[in-house]
């Protein structure tokens, strides 16, 4: 069952999500279909999840990423690092 993230992935709420990172990894993939807004802090959170997953020998698939997340990843050159699947384009 996928870990579904809701609402905003922004600097305002990433500090509250970070302690949940290991729990999210237990429910791969991560689904962003209900994310309404994201900023660079949200992108950093996805990078941290990816780093933790790889340290455990796992691949983090990110499903249903909204266009804003995809655009940020492309802008920062991170689309090759983050594994987006089933995007909401």
CORKANOR-V551434 format. One record per residue. N is the residue number from 1. PHI is phi in whole degrees, -180 to 180 (NA if undefined). NEAR is the number of other C-alpha atoms within 10 Angstrom. Layout:
N_PHI_NEAR + N_PHI_NEAR
//
This chain:
1_NA_9 + 2_-75_16 + 3_-85_17 + 4_-102_17 + 5_-95_16 + 6_-121_13 + 7_72_13 + 8_-101_17 + 9_-106_24 + 10_-131_17 + 11_-54_15 + 12_-66_11 + 13_-122_13 + 14_-63_17 + 15_-57_12 + 16_-77_10 + 17_-82_13 + 18_-55_14 + 19_-65_10 + 20_-91_11 + 21_-56_16 + 22_-67_12 + 23_-66_11 + 24_-62_19 + 25_-68_20 + 26_-75_13 + 27_-125_13 + 28_-66_19 + 29_-79_18 + 30_-100_23 + 31_-109_23 + 32_-104_23 + 33_-59_18 + 34_-106_14 + 35_-82_18 + 36_-95_14 + 37_-160_15 + 38_-148_18 + 39_-134_15 + 40_-64_15 + 41_-66_16 + 42_-65_21 + 43_-66_21 + 44_-63_16 + 45_-63_19 + 46_-65_20 + 47_-65_16 + 48_-65_14 + 49_-61_21 + 50_-63_21 + 51_-61_17 + 52_-65_17 + 53_-63_20 + 54_-64_12 + 55_-63_10 + 56_-98_10 + 57_78_9 + 58_-110_13 + 59_-107_18 + 60_-91_21 + 61_-95_18 + 62_-111_22 + 63_-97_21 + 64_54_21 + 65_-67_21 + 66_-69_18 + 67_-53_14 + 68_-62_15 + 69_-67_25 + 70_-62_19 + 71_-64_14 + 72_-62_17 + 73_-61_19 + 74_-65_12 + 75_-59_10 + 76_-88_10 + 77_72_11 + 78_-102_15 + 79_-62_15 + 80_-74_9 + 81_-87_11 + 82_-87_20 + 83_-100_14 + 84_-88_19 + 85_-134_13 + 86_48_12 + 87_-72_16 + 88_-92_12 + 89_-68_9
//
